[in-house]
Amino acid sequence: MAAKEKKSFVLRIDGAMYDALERWAADEFRSVNGQMEWIISKALRDAGREKKVKEKRDEKK
């Protein structure tokens, strides 16, 4: 099984939002990056869009 391709990008958020995110990540024993991935993944699932993302990944294989 091939490893998932990771993409990187710049995200600019204000300091107070980053501080809150950092505290939340620490509470969950995650890095800030890991917390952001979890939040985005959950939002995609909640919006019913995760399946489409998986389908696109499968098409690339």
C-alpha positions in Angstrom: 0.0 0.0 0.0 1.4 3.4 -1.0 1.9 6.1 1.6 -0.5 9.0 1.5 1.0 12.0 -0.3 1.2 14.9 2.1 0.8 18.4 0.8 2.1 21.5 2.5 0.7 25.1 2.5 1.0 28.3 4.4 -1.8 29.2 6.8 -2.0 32.6 8.4 -4.1 33.0 11.5 -4.1 35.5 14.3 -2.1 34.9 17.4 -5.0 34.4 19.7 -6.5 31.7 17.5 -3.1 29.9 17.2 -2.7 30.0 21.0 -6.2 28.5 21.5 -5.4 25.8 18.9 -2.0 25.1 20.5 -3.7 24.6 23.9 -6.4 22.4 22.4 -3.7 20.3 20.6 -1.8 19.9 23.9 -5.0 18.7 25.7 -5.5 16.0 23.0 -1.7 15.0 23.0 -1.4 16.1 19.4 0.9 18.6 17.5 -0.8 21.7 16.2 -0.4 20.3 12.7 -2.0 17.0 13.8 -4.9 18.9 15.4 -5.5 20.9 12.2 -5.6 17.7 10.2 -8.1 16.2 12.7 -10.3 19.3 12.6 -10.3 19.4 8.8 -11.0 15.6 8.6 -13.9 15.9 11.0 -15.3 18.9 9.1 -15.1 16.9 5.8 -16.9 14.0 7.4 -19.6 16.2 9.0 -20.2 17.9 5.7 -20.4 14.6 3.8 -17.4 15.4 1.7 -14.9 12.9 2.9 -16.1 10.1 0.6 -15.4 12.4 -2.4 -11.8 12.9 -1.2 -11.3 9.2 -0.8 -12.7 8.6 -4.3 -10.3 11.1 -5.8 -7.4 9.4 -4.0 -8.4 6.0 -5.3 -8.7 7.4 -8.9 -5.0 8.5 -8.7 -3.8 4.9 -7.9 
